[in-house]
Amino acid sequence: MKIRSKAPLRLGLAGGGSDVSPYSDLYGGLVLNATINLSAYCTIEPLSEPVMRVAAADAGISVQVPLGAASGALLIDGVYARVVRDFGPVPSGFAITTYNDAPAGSGLGTSSTMVVCILRCFAEWMGIPLGDYELARLAYEIERKDLNLSGGKQDQYAAAFGGFNFMEFLPSDMVIVNPLRVKDWIVSELEASMLLYFTGRSRSSDAIIREQQQATRSGSAVAVEAMHRIKQSAVDMKLALLSGDMQAFARILGAAWEDKKKMAGAITNPMIQEAFDAALAAGALSGKVSGAGGGGFMMLMVPPEKRMDVMAALQQLPGKVVPFQFTHKGAEAWKL
């Protein structure tokens, strides 16, 4: 028997950062995001001997350890420890394989999505009945509290639910997910109007997020007011999305990027600015870096008639344009 799972990566369209404590605890956060057809994957194969055989391509780890020992694959070890703590011992030793369609530090929520994916695989194997909210909440606790990794809350819920979602982040880690019914023609127009460009450089989001958190704690007027505007951009972009107003969508995206750059010094850099300059000169309307910033993927809004011009300009740079489509499915698992 084998158990497999997959969970979708996401684009943070608007409001990203307002889901990070302490801002979300003090002021409440709002985020608009959407999952795409790039995913995290996990396979568990039960073994007869009491060992854990780990092949984590995303972490560059291939190792076998006694069941219960640390493998060095942080996310796998974290999920395994929490599953055993909350739900009891696993049925047997096992081999676990994980990999991602996008590199770590790409700004698409790879780490959080992987935690959701691994947890979903264990739940399928052990018959643990986790709904979407329970899956996302437990994944969040594993990553942010058990493993003490910096970040927000949107990625786990995006991976669990899938689709276009407008999310509310309230004090005490309360989250409300509002799935959006976006018309098919609007999704098609957004896909035609958006380019996903990988800068060629991954980055650690930890330092950027910690600087953002410190700005909120210190009461920096510039940073807090910028985050208030970023949060409002999620409301404004939701209305533009549901009405299919791509011009407004592009305008809101660009304004939110200008505000995001006020949150931490490392959010942008000359490499990112060079890509923006090339895209805008070729006809792009606006863009922003997905996730915390500093590298990874950029989202660019482009008139479909200018799409090939912008792609040609970006092809002169070290990164690459990555084809994608929006997807409506959240995390899923199955047995073979």
N, C-alpha and C positions, 0 to 999 in steps of 0.2 A: 504493500500500500504506500502511496505517496499523497501528501497534502500540498496543494499549491494555493498561493494567494497573489493578488495584485492590487495596487492602490494607485490612483492617478495623481500626478503632480499638478500644481496649480499656478495660475498667473494671478498675482495680487494686483487687481485693477485700480483700486482706490481705497484709501483709509489705512493702508498698511503702516504699522507702528503704533496706531492707537489701540491695538490689541495687546500691547506690551505693558506689563506692570512696571512702575507704579501708575502710569498715565491712565490705564483702563480702570484702576481701582479708585483713582481720584475723580476722574471726569467721565468715565464710560467711553468705550470705543465703538466705532462702526467701520466695517470693512466690506467691500464688494470684491469677490473673487470668482474665478471660474476654473474648472479642471480641464486639462488638455490630454491628448492621446500620447503622452509620455508617462511612464509608470515606474513604480518600484515593484519588485518581484521577490517572492520567497517560496522555497520548497522545503518541506520537512519529510524525511523518510525514517520511520522507526527502525531501530537496530536491536539485535538480540543482546549485545553487550552493553554494560552501563557506562557509556561514553557519550560525549558530545563532539561530533565531527563538524567543524565549521569551515565553510568556504564563503567568505564575504568579499566578493569582488570589489564592492564599493569601498571597502576598508583595506583592501590588499592583504587580507588575512586568510591563511589556509592552515588549520591546526586541528589536532585531536586532543581532548583533555578528558579526565574523568568527569562523569556526570556531577554537576554542582560546582565544579571548579571554574575559575575565570578563564575565558578563552582569549581575552584581549580585544575581542570585537565588542566595543562598548554598548552599542544599541542592542545586539543580540543578548549579551549578558544581562543588560538592564531589564529587558522584557522577560527573559527566562526567570530571573530572580523574583520579579513582581508576580508573575503567573503562579510560581510555586508558593509564594507567600500568601496570595489571596485565594487560590483555588486548589492547592494541594500538589503533590508530586506528579510529574509527568508519567505517562504509562510505561515508558521504557527509555533506554538510550535512543539517540537520534542523530541523524545527519541533517544539517541545515545549510541551505545555499541561498544567498541573497545577491541581487544586483539591481542597478538603476539604469534607466534610459538616459539620464543626465548625470554629469559629475557632481560630486559633493561641492557645496559652495557656489552653486549655479544660480541661486536666487529663486528656485522653483519649489522650495520646501522639501528638498530631497531627504534630509535627516528625519524630519517629523513624519513624512509620508512613509519612510521605511519602518519607523516604529509602529505605525498603524498597520502596515502590511504584515510585519512579523507577528504582531499581536493577533491579527485576524487569522493567521495561519495556525497559531497555537489554539485559538478558540475553536476553530474547525476541528482540529485533531482531538481536543479534549471534550468537545461537546459543551462548551461554555456559551450560554445564550447572551451575547452582547448586542444590544441595539446600537444604532449609529451614535447616539449621544453618549452611551456608556463606553463604546469603543474609543471615541475621540477623547473623552474626559480621562480615561485610564491611560491612554497614550500620552496625553499632556502631562499627567502626574509622573509617569515614568521618566519622561525627558526633562521636564523642568524641575521636579522636586527630588526624585530618586537619584538622577544622574547630575542634577544641578547644571544643566546646559542652558545658556541664555537664549531668549527668544520669546515670541508671542504665543498666541493661542489659535490663530486662524488656520494654520497648516493642517493640524490634526483633524479639525472639523471639515475642512475642504476635502481631505482624503477620504474621510469616512462617508460623507454625504454625496460628493460628486455634484457636477452641474454648476449652474450659476447660482450663487448664494449671497444674500445680504445678511451679514452677521452682526449681532449686538453683543458687546462684551461689558459685563456689569461687575460690580464689586463681588468679592468672595468667589471669584472664578466662575460666576454664572455666565452661561453663553446661550443665546437664542439664535437659531439658524432659520432664516426665512428663504426657502427655495424660490427662485424667480422663474416664472413661465415666460421665457423669451421666445418670441415668434421665430419660426424657422428662417424667414427671409432676413430677419435682423441678425441672426447668428451667421448666416451666409455672407451678409454685407460686412460684418465685423471681421470675419476671416479674410475676406478680400481686401480689407482696409488695414490689416495689422501684419507687421513683419516681426518675427522673433529672431533676434540676432545674438549669437553667443560671442562674447568679446574674446574668447580664447583663454581667458584667465579666471580661474575660480578664486574665491576669497573666503576667509573665515569671517562669519558675521558677528562673532562674539564681541570683539572690541568695539565694533560700530554700535551694536545694541547696548553695550554697557555705557558708552558715551552718551547715547540717547537717554538711557535711564537716569544717568547722573544729571543731565540737563533738566529733566523733569523734577528730580528730587531737590535740586538747588533752586528751583523756581525761576530759571532763566526765562525772562519775558519773551525774548525772541524765539526760543525753542518751543515754549508752551503755546504761544500764539500761532506759530507755524503748524503745530500738531492739531490745534483746534481747526484750522483751515483744511488740513489734510483729512480730518474726520468728516467735516462738512462736505468734502469732495466726494465721499462715498455716497451721500444722499443725492447730490447733484448728478453724479454719474449714473446712478441707478435710474433716475428719471430719463436721462439721455438715452440710456441703453433700452429701456422699455418702449420708448417712442421711436427708436431707430435713428436718432439724430447724431450722425457720426461727426459732424462739425463740432457740435457741443461736446461730444465725448472726447475728441482730440484736444479741444481747448482746455477742458478740465484736467486731462492727463498731463498736459504741459505745465499748467499752473501748479498742480500737486507736486511735480518734480522740482520746480523752483523752491517750493516750501520744504520739501524733503531735504534738500541740500543744506538747509539751515539747521538741521538736527544734529549733524556730526561732520567733522572735517573730512573723514575718509569715505564719505558716501560717493563722491565723484573724484576723478583724477584725470590727468591729461589723455590717457588712453580712451576713457569713456567720452570725454569731450570731443576728441578727434572723430569718433564714430558719429556722435550727434551732429557735428559740423558737416561731415560728409553727407549724411542722410538728409539734413535740412537743405543743403545746397542743391541736392538732386530732386527735391520736391516733397520730402516728408513734412507733415504738419506739426508733429510733436512726438514726444516719447518719454519714457522713464525707465530706470533700471528696476527690474523685478527683484523683490526681496529687500534685504537690508542695504544693498548698494555696494560699491567698491569693485565690482566686476560681475561676472556671471552673465545672465541674459538681459538684453534690453528689449522692450516693447516699443515699436515705432508705429505711429498712425500715418498712413500713406494713402492718398487718393489712388484707387485701383489703377487709374490710367497712368500713374507715375511709378507703379510698383517695380517694373523692370528697370527703370532708371535708378531708383534707389538701391535695388539689389546690385546693379552693376557698380555703383559707387562703393558699396560696402565690400564688394569682392576684391577691391584694391587694398583692403586692410587685413590684418592677421586673422580676424575672426571669421565666422561663417553664418549665413542665414539658415535657420532650421525650419523646415516645413512642419506645420502642426494643424490640428483641428480641435475644436472644443468638444468635450465629451460629457455625457450626463450621468455616467455610472460612478458610484463610489467604490470603496473597497469591497472585494469579493473573494471567496475561497471555495475550493472544491476538492473532492477526494478522487484519486485514481485507483 
